[in-house]
């Protein structure tokens, strides 16, 4: 079924999968010269294998579509689209007025199997199971609602130099099962991290994120979202780490079949992260709180509890 999904719609998703794979390959092949010269350092190997278990909650007000920073922002978008899909499946008399996107709440878990290839590259793939609620149809059944794959790589590492670490992350997400409003999403983030000390315990962040969503219907359209942000991070000696990002996102608007159109907007967003790390900078626990105006406030909360099979 996954192969049929990828081939659907003129091969758009297949091209994105190829882009993810090629991008990861280029990062692996270029890793030798993407860092400062370290002739005596060992070649990167298998560092960690774990399930980066994430529990997500999203509150999306009526007439809005969830957008924001990180892959978890897609969870709110897919939950809202799934809610509209349920409403469209309900029988209605001819000539009914346009539907208005209702207030929606979603709860879900991401289950990505993640493999760290050294310190510079991570590959991951998994699925999302979720349920959503609105005042018209109540809670939906818990089900697998999407699968995803991607990579995160440091294409350049600061290592005490004057240029910041540059990280690239790309994720392809496919909603399941196939039905009206089935979607394929492609999310790419480029982030620069400038450390102010040799141990990289504090510093500045800046980045750009681009999210593109394709809907398997000529009657529906979800515009692309571009976000830019700045922020910073601080890690204490006890390995608790806090990060903050604030920025602006621009959304291209949406038309979802019989739903009232969602207008384009340019609005602010804010994301806060609190993580517990170990001495090797592996995450042991994390919590992310985000608010993004879309254009009404959309709230998202993510709790990360990695389950390690192999840990460096």
C-alpha positions in Angstrom: 0.0 0.0 0.0 2.9 2.4 0.8 4.2 2.0 -2.8 0.8 2.7 -4.3 0.6 5.8 -2.1 4.0 7.1 -3.3 3.1 6.5 -7.0 -0.3 8.3 -6.6 -0.6 11.8 -8.0 2.0 11.7 -10.7 4.9 10.5 -8.6 5.1 13.7 -6.5 5.8 11.8 -3.3 8.2 9.5 -4.9 10.3 12.4 -6.1 10.4 13.7 -2.5 11.4 10.3 -1.2 14.2 10.3 -3.7 15.2 13.8 -2.6 15.4 12.6 1.1 17.5 9.6 0.2 19.8 11.5 -2.1 20.2 14.2 0.5 21.2 11.7 3.2 23.7 10.1 0.8 25.3 13.4 0.0 25.6 14.3 3.7 27.2 10.9 4.4 29.7 11.3 1.5 30.4 14.9 2.4 30.8 14.4 6.1 34.6 14.0 5.8 35.0 17.6 4.7 32.0 19.3 6.4 33.9 19.5 9.7 37.1 21.2 10.8 40.1 18.9 10.0 40.5 16.2 12.6 43.1 13.8 11.2 43.3 11.7 14.3 39.6 11.4 15.0 37.9 8.0 14.4 35.5 7.5 11.5 31.9 7.9 12.4 30.0 4.7 13.3 26.8 3.5 14.8 26.3 5.6 17.9 22.6 5.2 19.0 19.6 3.1 18.0 16.4 4.2 19.7 12.7 5.0 19.4 12.3 8.7 19.8 8.8 8.3 21.3 6.8 11.5 21.2 3.4 12.2 22.6 1.7 15.2 21.0 -1.3 17.4 21.9 -2.6 20.1 19.6 -5.5 22.6 20.0 -6.6 24.2 16.8 -9.4 26.8 16.9 -12.1 26.9 14.4 -11.3 28.5 11.0 -7.5 27.8 11.5 -5.0 25.2 10.2 -2.1 24.2 12.5 1.3 25.5 11.4 4.5 25.9 13.4 8.1 24.8 13.9 9.2 21.2 13.8 7.7 18.0 12.5 5.1 17.9 15.3 3.5 21.0 13.7 2.3 18.6 10.9 0.4 16.6 13.5 -2.1 19.4 14.2 -2.5 20.0 10.4 -3.3 16.3 9.8 -5.7 16.2 12.7 -7.6 19.1 11.4 -7.8 17.7 7.9 -8.9 14.3 9.3 -11.7 16.1 11.2 -12.9 17.8 8.0 -12.7 14.5 6.2 -15.1 12.9 8.8 -17.5 15.8 8.5 -17.5 15.5 4.7 -18.4 11.8 5.0 -21.6 12.5 6.9 -24.8 12.6 4.9 -26.3 16.0 4.3 -29.1 17.4 2.2 -28.4 19.0 -1.2 -27.4 22.6 -1.2 -25.9 22.6 2.3 -23.8 25.6 3.1 -20.0 25.5 3.1 -18.5 23.8 6.2 -16.5 25.9 8.6 -13.4 24.2 10.0 -14.4 23.4 13.6 -12.3 23.8 16.7 -10.2 20.6 16.9 -8.1 18.9 19.5 -5.8 16.0 18.7 -3.8 13.6 20.8 -1.2 11.3 19.1 2.1 9.5 19.4 5.0 9.4 17.0 7.0 6.2 16.9 10.1 6.8 14.9 12.9 4.3 14.9 16.0 6.5 14.9 19.6 5.5 14.0 22.4 7.9 14.8 25.4 7.4 12.5 28.0 9.1 14.5 27.5 12.7 15.8 26.6 14.2 12.4 23.8 12.2 10.9 20.5 10.6 12.1 18.1 8.6 10.0 14.6 7.9 11.1 11.3 6.4 10.0 8.1 5.4 11.7 4.3 6.1 12.1 1.9 8.3 14.0 -1.2 7.0 15.8 -3.7 9.5 16.9 -7.3 10.5 17.7 -9.0 13.9 17.3 -12.0 15.6 18.9 -14.5 18.3 17.8 -17.8 19.4 19.1 -19.8 18.0 16.2 -18.7 14.4 16.0 -16.8 13.7 19.3 -13.6 11.7 19.5 -12.5 9.7 16.5 -11.2 6.1 16.8 -7.5 5.7 17.6 -5.8 4.7 14.4 -2.5 4.9 12.5 -3.0 8.2 10.6 0.4 8.7 8.9 3.9 7.4 8.3 7.1 9.3 7.8 10.8 9.1 7.1 13.6 11.5 7.0 17.1 12.5 8.2 18.9 15.2 10.3 22.5 16.1 9.5 25.2 18.5 10.5 26.5 19.6 7.2 29.1 21.8 9.0 30.2 21.7 12.6 31.6 24.7 14.4 34.1 22.8 16.6 35.3 26.0 18.3 35.6 27.9 15.0 34.1 31.2 13.9 31.4 29.7 11.7 28.3 28.2 13.3 27.1 24.6 13.1 24.7 24.2 10.2 22.0 21.5 10.5 19.7 20.2 7.8 16.6 18.2 8.6 14.1 16.9 6.0 11.0 14.8 6.7 8.4 13.2 4.3 5.0 12.5 5.9 2.2 10.6 4.2 -1.4 10.5 5.7 -3.2 7.1 5.7 -5.5 5.6 4.8 -6.2 6.9 1.3 -9.5 8.9 1.1 -10.7 12.4 0.2 -8.2 14.9 1.6 -5.3 12.4 1.9 -2.1 14.4 2.0 1.7 14.1 1.5 3.8 16.7 3.4 7.4 17.6 2.9 9.1 19.6 5.7 12.7 21.0 5.6 14.5 22.9 8.3 17.9 24.6 8.0 19.2 25.8 11.4 22.5 27.6 12.4 23.8 27.1 15.9 26.6 29.4 17.2 28.1 28.3 20.4 29.7 30.9 22.7 31.9 28.5 24.6 34.1 25.5 23.7 31.7 23.0 25.4 28.7 24.4 23.5 26.7 25.0 26.6 25.2 28.3 25.5 24.7 30.1 22.3 22.4 31.5 19.6 20.1 29.9 17.1 18.7 31.0 13.7 16.8 29.0 11.1 14.4 28.7 8.2 11.6 26.1 7.8 9.7 25.3 4.6 6.6 23.0 4.6 4.8 21.9 1.5 1.5 19.9 1.5 0.0 18.1 -1.4 -3.6 17.0 -1.3 -4.8 14.0 -3.4 -7.7 16.0 -4.8 -8.0 18.8 -7.4 -10.9 20.1 -5.2 -8.6 20.9 -2.2 -5.4 22.9 -1.8 -3.2 23.6 1.2 -0.6 26.4 0.7 3.0 26.2 1.6 4.4 27.6 4.9 7.7 29.4 5.3 8.9 30.3 8.8 12.0 32.2 9.9 13.2 32.4 13.5 16.0 33.3 15.9 16.6 32.1 19.5 19.2 30.8 21.9 20.0 27.9 24.2 21.6 27.4 27.6 22.7 24.1 29.3 23.5 23.8 33.0 26.2 21.6 34.5 23.5 19.2 35.6 22.6 18.6 31.9 19.3 20.3 31.9 19.0 22.4 28.7 16.5 25.1 27.7 16.0 26.5 24.2 13.8 29.3 22.9 12.8 30.2 19.3 10.7 33.2 18.2 9.9 34.1 14.6 7.4 34.8 11.8 5.6 32.3 9.6 3.8 33.0 6.3 1.1 30.6 5.2 -0.3 30.4 1.6 -4.0 29.7 2.6 -6.1 26.7 2.0 -9.3 25.5 0.4 -10.6 22.1 1.7 -13.4 20.9 -0.5 -16.7 22.1 1.1 -14.9 23.9 3.9 -14.9 27.7 4.2 -11.5 28.9 2.7 -8.7 29.5 5.2 -7.1 32.8 4.2 -3.3 33.3 3.9 -1.6 35.0 6.8 1.8 36.1 8.2 1.9 35.8 11.9 4.3 35.3 14.8 5.2 32.1 16.6 7.0 31.0 19.8 8.6 27.7 20.8 10.2 26.7 24.1 12.1 23.4 24.7 13.3 21.9 28.0 15.5 18.8 27.7 17.3 16.5 30.1 20.6 15.4 28.4 23.3 12.9 29.5 27.0 13.4 29.5 27.3 12.5 25.8 24.6 15.0 24.9 21.9 12.3 24.3 18.4 13.3 25.1 16.8 11.5 28.1 13.6 13.5 28.3 12.2 16.5 26.6 9.1 18.8 26.5 8.2 21.3 23.8 5.6 24.0 24.2 4.6 26.0 21.1 2.1 28.7 20.3 1.6 29.9 16.7 -0.9 32.4 15.5 -2.7 30.8 12.5 -4.2 33.4 12.5 -5.9 32.4 15.8 -3.6 31.0 18.5 -2.8 27.3 17.9 -1.3 25.5 20.9 0.9 22.4 20.7 2.6 20.4 23.4 5.1 17.5 22.8 6.7 15.2 25.4 9.7 13.2 24.2 10.7 10.0 26.0 13.4 8.2 23.9 13.6 4.4 24.4 17.2 3.4 23.7 18.3 0.0 22.3 21.9 1.1 21.8 23.3 4.2 23.4 26.7 5.8 23.1 
